[in-house]
């Protein structure tokens, strides 16, 4: 499985935790340059994945509307 496939299968929470770990590692300044670059590239892919997951969740939430009787329904495509 490639790193990109690995990321695409991650939940938002797992991807965010991995991104936070990368940021901590980069901030420590203890990595070799090549390792830091590789970590940065993975971090960028994780960030993109998290943004896509958030956009997907936002679209799902925006598709829900409250009916007059207080129940929820999906917006209809008119």
FIVO-836373 format. One record per residue (C-alpha): residue number from 0; residue in one letter; x, y, z. Coordinates in Angstrom, 2 decimals, always signed. Example, Ala and Ser with C-alpha at 12.3 -4.5 7.8 and 13.67 -1.06 7.14 Angstrom:
<marvexs>
+--------+-------+---------+---------+---------+
: marmar : koldo :    east :   north :      up :
+--------+-------+---------+---------+---------+
:      0 :     A :  +12.30 :   -4.50 :   +7.80 :
:      1 :     S :  +13.67 :   -1.06 :   +7.14 :
+--------+-------+---------+---------+---------+
</marvexs>
This chain:
<marvexs>
+--------+-------+---------+---------+---------+
: marmar : koldo :    east :   north :      up :
+--------+-------+---------+---------+---------+
:      0 :     X :   +0.00 :   +0.00 :   +0.00 :
:      1 :     X :   +1.44 :   +3.39 :   -0.94 :
:      2 :     X :   +1.58 :   +6.30 :   +1.48 :
:      3 :     X :   -1.14 :   +8.11 :   -0.50 :
:      4 :     X :   -3.46 :   +5.08 :   -0.31 :
:      5 :     X :   -2.62 :   +4.73 :   +3.37 :
:      6 :     X :   -3.72 :   +8.33 :   +3.97 :
:      7 :     X :   -6.89 :   +8.05 :   +1.89 :
:      8 :     X :   -8.07 :   +5.18 :   +4.10 :
:      9 :     X :   -7.54 :   +7.17 :   +7.32 :
:     10 :     X :  -10.33 :   +8.66 :   +9.38 :
:     11 :     X :  -10.24 :  +12.39 :   +9.99 :
:     12 :     X :   -9.22 :  +11.83 :  +13.60 :
:     13 :     X :   -6.38 :   +9.44 :  +12.71 :
:     14 :     X :   -5.08 :  +11.75 :   +9.99 :
:     15 :     X :   -5.20 :  +14.74 :  +12.32 :
:     16 :     X :   -3.29 :  +12.84 :  +15.02 :
:     17 :     X :   -0.65 :  +11.80 :  +12.47 :
:     18 :     X :   -0.38 :  +15.40 :  +11.27 :
:     19 :     X :   +0.04 :  +16.66 :  +14.83 :
:     20 :     X :   +2.83 :  +14.11 :  +15.42 :
:     21 :     X :   +4.60 :  +15.29 :  +12.25 :
:     22 :     X :   +4.33 :  +18.92 :  +13.34 :
:     23 :     X :   +5.80 :  +18.08 :  +16.76 :
:     24 :     X :   +8.65 :  +16.22 :  +15.08 :
:     25 :     X :   +9.38 :  +19.08 :  +12.70 :
:     26 :     X :   +9.21 :  +21.65 :  +15.51 :
:     27 :     X :  +11.74 :  +19.69 :  +17.54 :
:     28 :     X :  +14.36 :  +20.32 :  +14.87 :
:     29 :     X :  +15.95 :  +16.94 :  +15.59 :
:     30 :     X :  +15.31 :  +15.32 :  +12.21 :
:     31 :     X :  +17.81 :  +15.02 :   +9.39 :
:     32 :     X :  +17.01 :  +17.27 :   +6.45 :
:     33 :     X :  +15.83 :  +14.46 :   +4.15 :
:     34 :     X :  +13.64 :  +12.99 :   +6.90 :
:     35 :     X :  +12.18 :  +16.44 :   +7.60 :
:     36 :     X :  +11.35 :  +16.93 :   +3.93 :
:     37 :     X :   +9.68 :  +13.51 :   +3.74 :
:     38 :     X :   +7.71 :  +14.28 :   +6.91 :
:     39 :     X :   +6.69 :  +17.67 :   +5.51 :
:     40 :     X :   +5.44 :  +16.04 :   +2.29 :
:     41 :     X :   +3.39 :  +13.50 :   +4.27 :
:     42 :     X :   +2.10 :  +16.33 :   +6.46 :
:     43 :     X :   +0.95 :  +18.25 :   +3.39 :
:     44 :     X :   -0.91 :  +15.16 :   +2.14 :
:     45 :     X :   -2.48 :  +14.63 :   +5.58 :
:     46 :     X :   -3.57 :  +18.29 :   +5.68 :
:     47 :     X :   -5.21 :  +17.95 :   +2.26 :
:     48 :     X :   -6.96 :  +14.76 :   +3.39 :
:     49 :     X :   -8.26 :  +16.44 :   +6.57 :
:     50 :     X :   -9.54 :  +19.42 :   +4.59 :
:     51 :     X :  -11.37 :  +17.09 :   +2.20 :
:     52 :     X :  -12.93 :  +15.17 :   +5.10 :
:     53 :     X :  -14.08 :  +18.43 :   +6.70 :
:     54 :     X :  -15.57 :  +19.68 :   +3.42 :
:     55 :     X :  -17.39 :  +16.37 :   +3.03 :
:     56 :     X :  -18.79 :  +16.61 :   +6.56 :
:     57 :     X :  -19.82 :  +20.23 :   +6.03 :
:     58 :     X :  -21.69 :  +19.31 :   +2.84 :
:     59 :     X :  -23.52 :  +16.55 :   +4.67 :
:     60 :     X :  -24.52 :  +18.90 :   +7.49 :
:     61 :     X :  -25.65 :  +21.60 :   +5.08 :
:     62 :     X :  -27.83 :  +19.02 :   +3.30 :
:     63 :     X :  -29.89 :  +18.56 :   +6.46 :
:     64 :     X :  -32.84 :  +20.90 :   +6.94 :
:     65 :     X :  -35.35 :  +21.27 :   +9.72 :
:     66 :     X :  -38.98 :  +20.73 :   +8.79 :
:     67 :     X :  -41.77 :  +22.87 :  +10.23 :
:     68 :     X :  -42.67 :  +20.10 :  +12.69 :
:     69 :     X :  -39.11 :  +20.05 :  +14.05 :
:     70 :     X :  -38.00 :  +16.84 :  +12.38 :
:     71 :     X :  -34.90 :  +16.75 :  +10.21 :
:     72 :     X :  -34.76 :  +15.79 :   +6.56 :
:     73 :     X :  -32.31 :  +15.91 :   +3.71 :
:     74 :     X :  -32.64 :  +18.84 :   +1.33 :
:     75 :     X :  -34.33 :  +17.78 :   -1.87 :
:     76 :     X :  -32.68 :  +18.48 :   -5.19 :
:     77 :     X :  -35.23 :  +20.81 :   -6.82 :
+--------+-------+---------+---------+---------+
</marvexs>
